Amino acid sequence: MFDPESLSAALTWQEFEGLAENAFQSLGYSTSKNFRVKSPRTEIDLLAWQRDVVFGVDCKHWKRTVGYSTMNKIGEKQIARCKTYLQNSSCSKIVPVILTWHDENLHILNSGVPIVPINKISDFVLNWESSPLKICSVEKRKKRPRKARSLKKV
């Protein structure tokens, strides 16, 4: 049986990002790796989209788990990157995701960012919307119409 977690351990971080890209593509998603925004300068490891769903994926190919505080900071940074992406794209919503090569003790951060091990990516992608947990999605703010200015008489 194919075990993505075992395979991931032997990969470089670049190959791990490629494995993540292949996983999304096998589920029918279009992808773009290492998406960069110039202002402010930021990068999303992997974008995966299908119809109106876009995932902004931060691929973490760590040899060991990190602490709760570190994971929360990583989640907040991924939300910020996804907000920047929205400002520079035509999509209206993006779901920030942290993808790991091994199972973390946490599955969702306080911010709602999911931590998904590579061996559970298919299950996550197929079922995230029906999850009982509150999963974060960043939505583009709708522009409010400007109030009409009244002309002053001189």
N, C-alpha and C positions, 0 to 999 in steps of 0.2 A: 504494500500500500504506500502511496506517495505521501510523505509528511513534509509540508512546506517549512515547518519550524526547524526540522533537522537539516534540510537543504540550506535554509537561510544562514545557519551558523557558519557554513563554509564559504559564504559569499562576501564580496567586498560591499561597501555601502552603495556603490554605483550599481552593482549587480542586484542588490536587494531592491533598489528603486525600480530596476527593470522587471524584477519578479512581481512587484506590486502593480506596475503598469500592465503586465500580461494578465494578472488576475482580474483587473477591471475590464480589460478588453475581452476576456473570455466570457464576461457577463454582459457584453454588448455595449460597453461604454467607450466613447471616444476619449483619448487621453493626450495630455501634453506634459512632458517632464521639464523640471527646472524652469518654471514660468517666472520671468523677472518683470518687475515694475521699476521704473527709473526714479519716480518721485512720489513718495519717499522710497528710497532704494530698499527693495525686499524681494524675496524669492519664495515660491511655493514649490515643494519638491515634485508634486504630482497633482494635476487637475484631471478629474474624470467626470464626464458629463453624458447625460442621456435625457433627451426631452427637456424637462424643466428642472432636473436634479443635477447639481454640480457639487462634487466633493473636492475640498481643498485638503490634500493629504501631506502630512509631515512624516516622512519615513525615518524611523529611529532604529538603527541597526546596532544596538548596544549589546555588549557581552554580558551585562548584568543589569538588574533593575536599579532604578534610582528612587530617591525618596519622594514622599507625597508632596512636599513643598516644591521640589524641582519640577515634578510633573505638572503642578498647578501653574507654575511660571511658563512652562512650555505651552500649555493649553492657552493661556492668555496671549502669548506671542502669536500663536496660530490664529486666534480670533482676529488679532490686529492685522495680520497678513491677509486674511480673508476679506476684511473690511477694505483694505487698500485695493485688493483685486476688484471688488465690487465697484469702487469709484472709477476704475479704469476699464470696465467691461460693460457689455450690454445685458448680462444676466441680472436677474433680480434677487437671487437667493443662492447662498453657498453653505455647505455643511462642513465645518472644520473637523478633521479627523487626525488622530495620532496613530500611526501604524507601527507596531513593534514586531520583532521577530520571535519574541517569546511572550507567554502569558504573564501579564502584570497582575498584581493583587487588586488593583483598581480597574474598573471597567468604564467608569464615567467620572469626570472631574466635577468639582463644584460649579464650574462655569458651564457644564453641560457638554463639554468636548469629550467624545468617546475615545477610549484607548482600545484599539482593536489589534489583537495578534494576527499575524499573517495567515495562520491556519484557520481563522474564523472570519476572514474577510468576505467570503461568499455569503455566509449566513447573515452577517451585518448588513451588507448591501441589499440583500433581498428583504430584510425584515426591519430595518431601522425605523421606518415610519410607524410601525405598529408596536414599537417598544414601549413598555410601561414607564421607562425612564425618560426624563426630559432631556432630549438631545438638542444641543444648540444648533440653530441655523441663523446665519447672519443675513439680514434682508436689507436691500437698498432702501434708503429713506425716500419717500415720495416728496417731491418738491411741492411746497405750499405756494399757491398762487400769490403773487405780490399784490398788495393793496394799491389801488389806483391813487396816484397823488393828485391832490387838487391844486390847481394853478392859483397862485396869489396875484391879486391885482396890485399893480404898482401905481 
